[in-house]
Amino acid sequence: IGVISAVAAPKFIGLKTEAENRAAMQAVSEAKNRLTNQYAIQLMTSESEANDLSAILASVSTDAGDYRLSFAVAGSEIEITASGVPERGVSGTARGTWRNR
């Protein structure tokens, strides 16, 4: 039994980390959807504001349940980071990029 647990425990911990990182990637996808929706709203109301990435970010929530979203404007793109909320026992992390075109 000791040998089995010595092999299974690290495998289980690795699966948990991978699952949390994949869930964080889902939070990044949610952030991309939020940015796209806000871009569409800005585009319908004022095309000049649709290209103002700071204005788009000002309207997007950083709360994604067990994950917190952070955004950074990088030229014509927005870099997205989803990080697990430690108070909820979540530690996954993922990154992505959103472009308005």
C-alpha positions in Angstrom: 0.0 0.0 0.0 2.9 2.3 0.8 4.3 1.9 -2.7 0.9 2.5 -4.3 0.4 5.7 -2.3 3.9 6.9 -3.1 3.1 6.7 -6.8 -0.5 7.8 -6.7 -0.2 10.9 -4.5 2.2 12.9 -6.8 0.0 11.8 -9.8 -3.1 13.1 -8.1 -1.5 16.4 -7.1 -0.3 16.8 -10.8 -3.9 16.2 -12.0 -5.3 18.8 -9.5 -2.8 21.4 -10.7 -3.6 20.7 -14.4 -7.4 20.8 -13.7 -7.0 24.2 -12.0 -4.9 25.6 -14.8 -7.5 24.4 -17.4 -10.3 26.0 -15.3 -8.2 29.2 -15.3 -8.1 29.0 -19.1 -11.9 28.9 -19.1 -11.8 32.1 -17.1 -9.5 33.6 -19.8 -12.1 32.6 -22.4 -14.8 34.2 -20.4 -12.7 37.4 -20.2 -12.3 37.3 -24.0 -16.1 37.0 -24.4 -16.6 40.0 -22.0 -14.1 42.1 -24.0 -15.7 41.2 -27.3 -19.2 42.0 -26.0 -18.0 45.4 -24.7 -16.2 46.1 -28.0 -19.5 45.4 -29.8 -21.4 47.8 -27.5 -18.7 50.5 -28.0 -18.7 49.9 -31.8 -22.5 50.3 -32.0 -22.5 53.5 -29.9 -19.3 55.2 -31.1 -16.8 53.7 -33.4 -14.0 55.9 -32.1 -14.5 54.6 -28.6 -14.5 51.0 -29.9 -10.8 51.3 -30.5 -10.1 52.8 -27.0 -8.9 49.7 -25.2 -8.9 51.5 -21.9 -12.6 52.4 -22.3 -13.4 48.8 -23.0 -11.5 47.6 -20.0 -13.2 50.1 -17.7 -16.5 48.3 -18.3 -15.3 44.7 -17.8 -15.5 43.0 -14.4 -12.4 41.3 -13.0 -14.5 38.7 -11.0 -14.7 35.3 -12.6 -15.9 33.2 -9.7 -13.0 31.2 -8.3 -10.6 33.3 -10.5 -9.6 36.9 -10.7 -8.9 38.5 -14.0 -6.3 41.1 -14.6 -5.8 43.0 -17.9 -3.0 45.0 -19.4 -3.1 47.0 -22.6 -0.1 46.0 -24.8 -0.2 48.1 -28.0 -3.3 47.0 -29.9 -4.0 44.0 -27.7 -5.1 43.3 -24.2 -3.2 40.7 -22.2 -5.4 38.7 -19.8 -4.3 36.8 -16.7 -6.6 34.6 -14.7 -5.4 33.7 -11.2 -7.1 31.4 -8.7 -8.5 33.0 -5.5 -6.4 31.5 -2.6 -9.2 32.2 -0.1 -11.3 29.8 -2.1 -8.6 27.2 -2.2 -7.9 27.7 -6.0 -4.4 28.2 -7.3 -4.6 27.8 -11.1 -3.2 30.4 -13.5 -3.6 31.0 -17.3 -2.8 33.8 -19.7 -4.3 34.9 -23.1 -4.5 37.8 -25.5 -7.5 39.6 -26.9 -7.5 41.6 -30.1 -10.4 43.8 -31.2 -9.9 42.8 -34.9 
